């Protein structure tokens, strides 16, 4: 499938719905990001993949990844970087 086909499909979808091209692209981006997150959560739950590897694959910060884990109610360790005296 070429880029022109994708553009025409997006334009057809925009004409049939009441969304703009940017809204369609944002929804597609959210869909594929969530798909990639879910693919990486399975090995994380089993302990086969570390947070640093996942955040590198997804190109997000660890803080954002922990927010995703909290949102999905997945148990994880929270490290406190501040020193207690």
N, C-alpha and C positions, 0 to 999 in steps of 0.2 A: 504494500500500500504506500503510495507516495504522499507527499505533503499536500499536494493539490487535492487529492481525494479526501484527506482529513479535513481540510479547510471547507470543502464543499459539503461534507457531512455536518460540520458544525453550523454552517450557514443554513442548511436544511432544517436542522434541529431548532435553531433560533427562530426561523420563520414559523415553525409549527408550535412553538411554546412562546411564553411571554418573558423570556430571559434575553439578556444581552450576550454578546460573544464572550466578554470577560467573565461573566457569571458562569457560563458553561465551562470555560477553561479552569476557573477556580474550583468548581465542583469536581472536574476530572482530576485536578491536582490533589484535592483532598482525598478522593477515592484511591488513587494510586499510592499516596503517602500512607494512608491507613492500611492498605494491602501490604506494603513493605514493612510497616511496623508489626503487623500481625505475623508475618513470616519470621521476623526476628524475635518475637516474644516466645515462640515455641522452644528454640534452643536456649533462651535465657532462663525459662522456667526449669528446664532440665539441668541447668548449670553448665552447658556446653559452650556458651558464648558469654563474654564479659560485656559490661556496659560500655567500656571504651571501644570495643570492636563494633558494637551496634551503633553508637553515636557517630563513629567514623563512617559507617555505611550509609546512615541516614542523613549525615551532614547536619546534625543538630547538637545542641549543648547537652551535657549530662543532666543539668537542671531541668531542661525541657523533657528529657526522657523520663526522669523520675516523676514529673508531673503527669505524664501519660500513664505510668504505672499506677500512680495514686488514683487517677480518674477511672482506670479499669479495675481497681481494687485488687491489684496484684501485690503480694507481699514482697517487700524488699528491705534491705538494710539501709538505715539512714546514718551517715557518718557525720559526726560533729567535728568540724575543723577548728573551732575555737578552743583555746587551752583553758582548762579549769584550774584555778589556783587554790 
